[in-house]
């Protein structure tokens, strides 16, 4: 059990992330894919079958990077980002300070002493292995995560809205108490299931709650946590078989012929749905199967209609739904 000690400052800095991170979901799904019925059970059995049918030889290193078993160590450097696009999360991961990679390597050495040598090389900045892992992650993500991402983002939004109402009605105590059946709040300590028995004092840095779809249990990665960042606690966003079923349903962008498509046009409707998880223009194009120029044109029209916002993000931009845009999606079949 991990016992997380809160100060009043920490309670004031509890936040809920708006969506899962696509890179973290991709990496966390790997042990679940290999783990059989024990991780996720029948709810993920269909996903396992479909994903295994699409595996390629180039993806093989990933199964050594994140092996089977919920108790296995998952490289924390691949779970630090919080973006809406896989490419952005990968850029964030490769830009982490070498001290962070070194800390993760020490955790790998301690918890997986028999890890393949190439994983050691990866943590020490080997560009060839870095390229291999990027290629493998992109290929695997396209098979295992991307087909369901719109629905996963929608599930996370629904969950976040529900938790916001709990926070408004019952405060932070209500939020932490109802986080997950295996998480227990006994003020001022949050008890989180963990392979080891440990104490963690937040000392004012706060807590970021991040929804996760593929990982079946609450997960706090603290082996090399940066003392300057909030503790990240991932919690399962799917609560029952019905939640999983909604994610496995056909993707909304593949069905542009409903009321939304009639109102906006097929491509523009797909762009609006693709923005359920904030995305760059290039990512909107990838999600909808259009060129960046086409995605940019439709995003401009949607922004003028008050359905999207577009904000500067480094050298690019980030598109996100407005409350009106999200309400419009919620009203369509």
C-alpha positions in Angstrom: 0.0 0.0 0.0 1.2 3.5 -0.8 0.2 6.1 1.8 0.2 9.6 0.3 0.2 12.3 3.0 -1.5 15.6 2.1 -1.0 19.1 3.5 -3.7 21.8 3.1 -1.6 23.2 0.2 -1.8 19.8 -1.5 -5.6 19.6 -1.1 -5.8 23.0 -2.8 -3.7 21.6 -5.7 -5.7 18.5 -6.6 -6.6 18.6 -10.3 -8.3 16.2 -12.8 -6.7 15.9 -16.2 -9.1 16.5 -19.1 -8.1 13.3 -21.0 -5.7 10.4 -21.0 -2.3 10.7 -22.6 -2.0 8.7 -25.8 1.6 7.6 -25.2 1.0 6.5 -21.6 -2.1 4.6 -22.8 -0.1 2.9 -25.5 2.6 1.8 -23.2 0.3 0.8 -20.4 -1.8 -1.3 -22.8 1.3 -3.5 -23.6 1.4 -5.5 -20.3 -2.4 -5.8 -20.4 -2.3 -7.2 -24.0 0.2 -9.8 -22.9 -1.3 -10.6 -19.5 -4.3 -12.6 -20.6 -7.6 -12.5 -18.7 -6.0 -11.4 -15.4 -5.7 -7.8 -16.4 -8.9 -6.3 -17.5 -10.7 -9.6 -17.7 -13.5 -10.2 -20.2 -13.9 -6.5 -20.8 -10.7 -6.4 -22.8 -10.8 -9.8 -24.3 -12.2 -8.6 -27.6 -9.7 -5.8 -27.8 -6.8 -8.3 -27.2 -8.0 -10.5 -30.0 -8.4 -7.7 -32.5 -5.0 -6.2 -31.5 -3.1 -9.4 -31.6 -4.4 -9.9 -35.1 -2.7 -6.7 -36.2 0.7 -7.1 -34.5 3.8 -6.8 -36.7 7.4 -7.9 -36.2 8.5 -4.3 -35.8 6.5 -4.0 -32.6 8.3 -6.8 -30.9 10.7 -4.6 -28.8 7.7 -3.0 -27.1 6.9 -6.3 -25.4 10.3 -6.3 -23.8 10.0 -2.6 -22.9 6.7 -3.1 -21.0 6.3 -6.9 -20.3 3.3 -8.8 -19.1 1.9 -8.4 -15.6 0.4 -5.5 -13.7 3.2 -5.8 -11.2 5.9 -5.3 -13.8 7.8 -2.0 -13.9 6.6 0.2 -16.7 9.3 2.8 -17.8 8.1 6.0 -16.2 9.7 8.2 -18.8 6.9 7.2 -21.2 4.2 8.2 -18.9 5.1 11.8 -18.1 3.4 13.6 -20.9 -0.2 15.0 -20.9 -1.0 15.9 -24.5 -3.7 14.9 -26.9 -1.5 13.6 -29.6 1.0 10.7 -29.7 3.6 12.7 -31.6 3.5 15.5 -29.0 3.9 13.1 -26.2 6.9 11.4 -27.8 8.5 14.8 -28.3 8.0 15.5 -24.6 9.5 12.2 -23.7 12.7 12.6 -25.7 13.1 16.1 -24.4 13.1 15.0 -20.7 16.3 15.9 -18.9 19.0 13.2 -18.9 18.7 13.1 -15.1 15.1 11.9 -15.5 16.2 9.1 -17.9 19.0 8.2 -15.5 16.5 8.0 -12.6 14.2 5.7 -14.7 17.2 3.6 -15.6 18.0 3.1 -11.9 14.5 1.9 -11.3 14.7 -0.5 -14.3 18.0 -1.9 -12.9 16.4 -2.4 -9.5 13.1 -3.9 -10.5 14.1 -5.6 -13.7 17.7 -6.7 -13.4 17.4 -9.0 -16.4 16.0 -6.4 -18.7 17.5 -6.6 -22.2 20.7 -4.6 -22.9 19.0 -2.5 -25.5 16.8 -1.0 -22.9 19.9 0.1 -21.1 21.2 1.7 -24.3 17.8 3.4 -24.9 18.0 5.0 -21.4 21.5 6.3 -22.2 20.4 8.1 -25.3 21.2 5.6 -28.1 19.6 7.2 -31.2 19.3 4.0 -33.1 17.2 2.3 -30.4 15.3 5.5 -29.9 14.3 5.4 -33.6 13.3 1.7 -33.3 11.1 2.4 -30.3 9.4 5.4 -32.0 8.6 3.4 -35.1 7.3 0.5 -33.0 5.2 2.8 -30.8 3.6 4.5 -33.8 2.8 1.2 -35.5 1.4 -0.4 -32.3 -0.6 2.8 -31.4 -2.3 2.7 -34.8 -3.5 -0.8 -34.2 -4.2 -0.9 -30.4 -5.3 2.6 -29.4 -6.0 5.0 -32.3 -9.2 3.1 -33.5 -10.8 3.8 -30.1 -9.3 7.2 -29.2 -12.3 9.3 -29.9 -14.5 7.1 -27.7 -11.8 7.0 -25.0 -11.6 10.8 -25.0 -15.4 11.0 -24.8 -15.5 8.6 -21.8 -12.8 10.6 -20.1 -14.8 13.8 -20.6 -18.0 12.2 -19.2 -16.0 11.0 -16.2 -14.4 14.4 -15.6 -17.8 16.1 -15.7 -19.1 13.7 -13.2 -16.2 14.3 -10.9 -16.5 18.0 -11.2 -20.1 17.8 -10.0 -18.9 15.6 -7.0 -16.3 18.3 -6.3 -18.9 21.0 -6.4 -21.2 19.1 -4.1 -18.8 17.4 -1.7 -15.5 19.1 -2.0 -12.0 17.5 -2.4 -13.0 15.0 0.3 -15.8 13.7 -1.8 -13.6 13.6 -4.9 -10.9 11.5 -3.2 -13.4 9.3 -1.4 -15.1 8.3 -4.6 -12.1 8.0 -6.8 -11.9 4.2 -7.0 -13.1 1.2 -4.8 -9.4 0.3 -4.1 -8.4 3.8 -3.1 -9.2 4.9 0.4 -9.2 8.4 1.8 -8.5 8.7 5.5 -7.7 12.4 6.1 -5.0 13.5 5.6 -3.8 10.3 3.9 -4.7 8.7 0.6 -4.2 4.9 0.5 -3.4 3.6 -3.0 -2.8 0.0 -3.9 0.9 -0.6 -4.6 3.3 -3.5 -4.9 5.5 -2.1 -2.2 4.7 -0.6 1.3 5.6 3.0 1.2 5.0 6.5 2.6 5.0 9.6 0.4 4.6 13.2 1.6 3.5 15.6 -1.1 4.9 18.6 0.7 2.8 21.1 -1.3 3.3 19.8 -4.8 -0.3 18.5 -5.1 -1.9 15.7 -7.0 -2.9 15.3 -10.7 -5.6 12.7 -11.3 -5.3 11.3 -14.8 -7.9 9.0 -16.3 -6.6 5.7 -17.9 -8.6 3.3 -20.0 -6.3 0.4 -20.5 -4.7 0.0 -17.1 -7.2 -1.8 -14.9 -6.0 -0.5 -11.5 -5.1 2.8 -9.8 -1.4 3.5 -10.6 0.9 6.0 -8.9 4.4 6.0 -10.4 6.7 7.3 -7.7 10.0 5.6 -8.2 11.7 8.6 -9.9 9.0 11.2 -9.3 10.3 14.8 -9.9 9.8 16.7 -6.6 8.9 19.7 -8.6 5.9 18.1 -10.3 2.6 17.0 -8.8 2.2 13.3 -8.0 0.4 11.7 -11.0 -2.3 9.1 -10.0 -3.9 7.3 -12.9 -7.3 5.9 -12.2 -9.5 3.6 -14.4 -12.1 5.6 -16.3 -14.2 2.5 -17.3 -16.3 1.4 -14.3 -18.3 -1.5 -15.8 -18.8 -3.5 -19.0 -21.2 -0.9 -20.4 -18.4 1.7 -20.2 -16.1 -0.6 -22.1 -18.8 -1.4 -24.6 -19.3 2.2 -25.5 -15.5 2.5 -26.3 -15.6 -0.6 -28.5 -18.5 0.7 -30.4 -17.8 2.0 -34.0 -16.0 5.3 -34.0 -18.3 8.3 -34.5 -16.1 9.8 -37.2 -16.8 6.7 -39.3 -20.5 7.6 -39.2 -20.8 11.1 -40.6 -24.2 10.6 -42.1 -26.3 11.3 -39.0 -27.7 14.6 -37.8 -24.2 16.1 -37.2 -23.1 15.3 -40.7 -26.3 16.7 -42.2 -25.8 19.9 -40.2 -22.1 20.5 -40.8 -21.1 18.3 -43.7 -19.3 15.0 -43.4 -15.7 16.1 -43.2 -16.4 19.1 -40.9 -18.4 16.8 -38.6 -15.4 14.4 -38.4 -13.0 17.3 -37.6 -15.3 18.4 -34.8 -15.5 14.9 -33.3 -11.7 14.5 -33.7 -11.2 17.5 -31.5 -12.9 15.8 -28.5 -9.3 15.4 -27.3 -7.4 18.6 -28.0 -5.1 18.2 -31.0 -2.8 20.0 -33.4 -3.8 20.7 -37.0 -1.7 17.8 -38.2 -3.2 15.5 -35.6 -6.7 16.5 -36.7 -5.7 15.6 -40.2 -4.4 12.2 -39.1 -7.5 11.4 -37.1 -9.9 12.3 -39.9 -7.8 11.0 -42.9 -7.5 14.5 -44.4 -4.5 16.7 -45.2 -3.4 19.3 -42.6 -4.6 22.1 -45.0 -8.1 20.6 -45.2 -8.2 20.1 -41.4 -7.0 23.7 -40.9 -9.7 25.0 -43.2 -12.5 23.2 -41.4 -11.1 24.1 -38.0 -11.2 27.7 -39.0 -14.9 27.5 -40.0 -15.7 25.6 -36.8 -13.8 28.2 -34.7 -15.8 31.1 -36.4 -19.0 29.2 -35.5 -17.9 29.1 -31.8 -17.5 25.3 -31.8 -13.7 25.2 -31.5 -10.9 27.3 -29.8 -7.4 27.5 -31.2 -4.5 28.4 -29.0 -0.8 28.8 -29.7 1.2 25.8 -28.4 4.9 26.3 -28.9 5.6 26.5 -32.7 2.1 25.1 -33.5 -1.5 25.5 -32.4 -3.9 23.4 -30.3 -7.6 23.0 -31.3 -10.1 22.1 -28.6 -13.9 22.0 -28.3 -15.8 24.9 -26.8 -18.7 24.1 -24.4 -21.0 24.7 -27.3 -19.1 22.3 -29.5 -19.2 19.6 -26.9 -22.9 20.2 -26.3 -23.5 19.8 -30.0 -21.7 16.5 -30.1 -23.6 15.3 -27.0 -26.9 16.1 -28.7 -26.2 13.9 -31.8 -27.0 10.3 -32.2 
